[in-house]
Structure formats: C-alpha cells, structure tokens
Amino acid sequence: MKRKVLVVDVGGTHVKLLMSPLDERQFASGPRMGPKQFLVKFKESVRGWKFDRVSIGFPVPVRNGRITRDPKHLGKGWIGFNFSKALGIPVRLINDAAMQALGSYRGQGRMLFLGLGTGLGSALLWNSTLMPLELGDLPYPDEKIIENYLGIPGLESLGEKKWKREVTYAVTQLRKSFIADYVVLGGGLVHRFRQLPEGIERGRNENAFLGGIRLWETKKNSSKLKWRVL
C-alpha cells in the first residue's frame, strides 16, 4: 500500500502544509505559537486531507528526532515535544533547512545548502548522508553572527545593494570551506538575486516537499531508510 505523506514546513512567519507541490495550505506562526497553538491550527488546516505519515521541517537543531531548543521566532515549550504522539501517526522530524536541502540534492557530489530568510538555514549533503548545520551562529564583526548579515536583519540594515555583495562573498567563502561541488541558495530572499555566481544555484520552494517525501525513502530491496541524518 502506497504511503500518503503530508509535508509540514514550519517557518518563523508561516507554517506550510503540502500534500503535493501544487496542493498547499498554510497558517500564520510567529512568537506566540507554541505546541498547543500549533496543534489547534494544524488540525483545522488539514481537514479533508488523508495521510498516514508526516514529515516536519522545524527551524531549530533536531537530534534523534527531538527538538533541542526553543526556536528564536516561535513561542516556548517546544523542547522534547513529541509530534508523533500528539498527532497519533508516524512522524519524521528534521531541521527545516535540512529538509529543503534534501529535496534540492541532485544525487551526486557534495552540496552545501544555504537558506536566506529570518535567519540562515544550512545543511551539507553527500551520497546518502545529510548533515544539518548551524552556520547562522558563525561569528561576524562587532560581536554579531553571520545570520545578522545574510538574513532579513542584514537586508534591512545594509540595504539591498550592499547586502547582495555580503551574501555573494560569504557564500563563496563557505563553498570553499566545505569543499562543496555546488551550493543551493534557497529561502525567501533568494528571489532578490537576478543572477548568481558560477557554482551557486537557485533553490525552489517546492524542494521542501520533495525533501519531506525523501525522508521516508528506503534502500532498494530493503526496509532500511535510504537517508542517514547525522
């Protein structure tokens, strides 16, 4: 029997629910949304849909399927929250940038994913291995961190022209540091670039859905999951 997977992409301003790249619903998130508020809005939003698996991309580090800290842009009470128990069906939980990265991977080489949005999402992929990263916390001048420059705060403080130069420089350096064959630049701010340097590709929002589906893929002739998430 074919599995029906619902993909949930939790962001700092909206939660997107996808049954396919073209079948999407969403509701607002924000600093007041804790687990209880999420569950109420989730159950309201999925009425009429049939699914037996859920993939959730969440904007914090996730270890062994558990949230390790409260998100910067959401409410409190998320640490250790058990989505599978709350929803009553199997759930695979992963960092949101890592889920979009998984959907962006071409299946070969070493790929660095960077998501430009409220912060800086990041992940590294090679072969069947996915390593979520937290590059947004890298130190930057004046005791700041890199996501203050490459995310929305940087765009607002630097202005678009200077922000674009900062992003291009930082992404080029990060590609060298991780010896990446190519970089996929995603997130809500990537549309501000008309052109990207060689070796840097534009991500697509629908890749988050594909990443959520891939989380449930198994190895050929095996019941073991195909992707190893570190």
C-alpha positions as CSV (number, residue, x, y, z in Angstrom):
1,M,0.0,0.0,0.0
2,K,1.4,3.4,-1.0
3,R,2.1,5.8,1.8
4,K,0.5,9.2,1.7
5,V,2.9,11.7,3.2
6,L,2.0,15.2,4.5
7,V,4.9,17.6,4.5
8,V,4.9,20.4,7.1
9,D,7.4,23.3,6.7
10,V,7.4,25.3,9.9
11,G,8.8,28.9,9.5
12,G,9.1,32.0,11.6
13,T,6.1,33.6,10.0
14,H,4.0,30.8,8.4
15,V,3.5,27.0,8.6
16,K,3.1,25.5,5.1
17,L,1.3,22.1,4.7
18,L,1.8,20.3,1.5
19,M,0.2,17.2,0.1
20,S,1.9,17.9,-3.3
21,P,3.8,20.8,-4.8
22,L,0.5,22.2,-6.0
23,D,-1.7,21.3,-3.1
24,E,-0.7,23.7,-0.3
25,R,-2.3,25.2,2.7
26,Q,-0.8,27.5,5.4
27,F,-1.4,29.3,8.6
28,A,0.4,32.0,10.5
29,S,3.1,31.1,13.1
30,G,5.1,33.8,14.9
31,P,6.4,34.3,18.5
32,R,3.1,33.3,20.1
33,M,2.9,29.9,18.6
34,G,3.8,27.1,21.0
35,P,2.9,23.4,20.6
36,K,-0.8,23.8,21.7
37,Q,-1.4,26.6,19.3
38,F,0.3,24.7,16.5
39,L,-1.9,21.6,17.1
40,V,-5.1,23.6,17.0
41,K,-4.2,25.3,13.7
42,F,-2.8,22.1,12.3
43,K,-6.0,20.1,12.9
44,E,-8.1,22.9,11.4
45,S,-6.0,23.2,8.3
46,V,-5.7,19.5,7.4
47,R,-9.5,18.8,7.3
48,G,-10.4,16.8,4.3
49,W,-6.9,15.5,3.6
50,K,-6.0,11.9,4.0
51,F,-2.4,11.0,5.0
52,D,-0.7,8.3,7.1
53,R,2.8,9.8,7.5
54,V,4.1,13.3,8.3
55,S,7.4,14.9,7.6
56,I,8.1,18.1,9.6
57,G,10.8,20.6,8.9
58,F,11.4,22.7,12.1
59,P,13.6,25.8,12.5
60,V,15.9,24.6,15.2
61,P,18.6,21.8,15.6
62,V,16.9,18.4,15.8
63,R,18.8,15.4,17.3
64,N,17.4,11.9,17.2
65,G,14.0,13.2,16.1
66,R,13.7,15.6,19.0
67,I,13.7,19.4,19.2
68,T,16.8,20.6,21.2
69,R,15.8,24.2,21.9
70,D,13.0,26.7,21.5
71,P,13.1,28.5,18.1
72,K,14.1,32.1,18.0
73,H,11.0,33.2,16.1
74,L,8.3,31.0,17.7
75,G,6.8,30.5,21.2
76,K,8.1,28.4,24.1
77,G,7.5,24.8,25.1
78,W,8.9,23.0,22.1
79,I,11.9,21.2,23.7
80,G,11.3,17.5,23.5
81,F,7.8,17.9,22.1
82,N,6.6,14.5,20.7
83,F,4.8,15.2,17.3
84,S,4.1,11.6,16.7
85,K,2.3,11.1,20.0
86,A,0.4,14.4,19.6
87,L,-0.8,13.6,16.0
88,G,-1.2,9.8,16.5
89,I,0.7,8.8,13.4
90,P,4.3,8.3,12.4
91,V,6.3,11.5,12.1
92,R,9.8,12.2,10.9
93,L,11.2,15.4,12.3
94,I,14.1,17.3,10.8
95,N,15.6,20.8,10.7
96,D,13.6,22.9,8.1
97,A,16.7,23.9,6.1
98,A,17.9,20.3,6.1
99,M,14.5,19.2,4.6
100,Q,14.7,21.7,1.8
101,A,18.3,20.7,1.2
102,L,17.4,17.1,0.9
103,G,14.9,17.9,-1.8
104,S,17.4,20.1,-3.6
105,Y,20.1,17.4,-3.8
106,R,20.9,16.1,-7.3
107,G,22.1,12.7,-6.1
108,Q,25.8,13.1,-6.6
109,G,28.7,15.2,-5.3
110,R,28.9,17.4,-2.2
111,M,26.2,20.0,-1.9
112,L,26.0,22.9,0.6
113,F,22.6,24.3,1.1
114,L,22.1,27.9,2.5
115,G,18.6,29.3,3.2
116,L,18.2,33.1,3.3
117,G,15.2,34.1,5.4
118,T,14.6,35.2,9.0
119,G,17.9,33.5,9.8
120,L,20.4,31.4,7.8
121,G,19.5,27.8,7.3
122,S,22.2,25.4,6.3
123,A,23.0,21.7,5.6
124,L,25.6,19.6,3.8
125,L,24.8,16.5,1.7
126,W,26.9,13.8,0.1
127,N,25.9,10.4,-1.2
128,S,23.1,9.3,1.1
129,T,24.2,11.4,4.1
130,L,22.5,14.5,5.3
131,M,24.3,16.7,7.9
132,P,22.2,19.6,9.3
133,L,24.4,22.6,10.1
134,E,24.0,25.8,12.2
135,L,26.2,28.1,10.2
136,G,24.0,31.1,11.2
137,D,25.8,31.2,14.5
138,L,29.3,31.7,13.0
139,P,30.9,34.8,14.4
140,Y,30.9,38.0,12.4
141,P,32.4,41.5,13.1
142,D,31.2,43.6,16.1
143,E,30.3,40.5,18.2
144,K,27.5,39.6,15.8
145,I,26.7,36.4,14.0
146,I,26.6,35.7,10.3
147,E,22.8,35.4,10.0
148,N,22.5,39.1,11.2
149,Y,24.2,40.0,7.9
150,L,22.8,37.4,5.5
151,G,19.2,37.1,6.7
152,I,16.4,39.7,6.8
153,P,18.1,41.8,9.5
154,G,21.1,42.2,7.2
155,L,19.0,43.3,4.3
156,E,17.2,45.8,6.4
157,S,20.4,47.3,7.9
158,L,22.7,47.2,4.9
159,G,20.4,48.0,2.1
160,E,19.9,45.6,-0.9
161,K,23.0,46.5,-2.9
162,K,25.5,46.1,0.0
163,W,23.5,43.0,1.3
164,K,23.9,41.3,-2.1
165,R,27.7,41.8,-2.0
166,E,27.9,40.5,1.5
167,V,25.8,37.4,0.6
168,T,27.9,36.7,-2.5
169,Y,31.2,37.0,-0.6
170,A,30.1,34.8,2.3
171,V,28.5,32.1,0.2
172,T,31.6,31.9,-2.0
173,Q,33.8,31.5,1.1
174,L,31.5,28.9,2.7
175,R,31.6,26.9,-0.5
176,K,35.4,26.8,-0.4
177,S,35.4,25.9,3.3
178,F,33.2,22.9,2.9
179,I,34.8,21.8,-0.4
180,A,31.3,21.8,-1.9
181,D,30.8,20.9,-5.6
182,Y,27.9,23.3,-5.7
183,V,25.8,25.5,-3.4
184,V,22.0,25.7,-3.5
185,L,20.8,29.1,-2.3
186,G,17.2,28.9,-1.1
187,G,14.9,30.7,1.3
188,G,12.6,33.6,0.9
189,L,15.2,36.2,0.0
190,V,16.9,34.4,-2.9
191,H,14.4,35.9,-5.4
192,R,16.2,39.2,-4.9
193,F,19.1,37.9,-7.0
194,R,18.6,38.1,-10.8
195,Q,21.9,36.2,-11.3
196,L,24.1,34.1,-9.1
197,P,27.8,33.3,-9.4
198,E,29.0,30.1,-11.1
199,G,28.6,27.1,-8.8
200,I,25.7,28.6,-6.9
201,E,22.2,27.5,-7.9
202,R,18.8,29.0,-7.0
203,G,16.7,26.8,-4.7
204,R,13.0,26.2,-5.2
205,N,10.3,26.3,-2.6
206,E,8.8,23.0,-3.8
207,N,12.0,21.3,-2.9
208,A,10.8,21.2,0.7
209,F,8.0,18.9,-0.3
210,L,10.4,16.6,-2.2
211,G,12.7,16.5,0.9
212,G,9.8,15.5,3.1
213,I,9.0,12.6,0.8
214,R,12.6,11.5,0.6
215,L,12.8,11.2,4.4
216,W,10.6,8.1,4.0
217,E,12.5,6.5,1.2
218,T,14.1,3.1,1.8
219,K,17.1,1.4,0.3
220,K,16.5,-0.8,-2.7
221,N,15.3,-4.3,-1.7
222,S,15.5,-3.3,2.0
223,S,13.2,-1.8,4.7
224,K,16.0,0.4,6.0
225,L,15.8,4.1,5.4
226,K,17.9,5.4,2.5
227,W,19.0,8.6,4.1
228,R,21.3,8.8,7.1
229,V,20.7,12.0,9.0
230,L,23.5,13.0,11.3
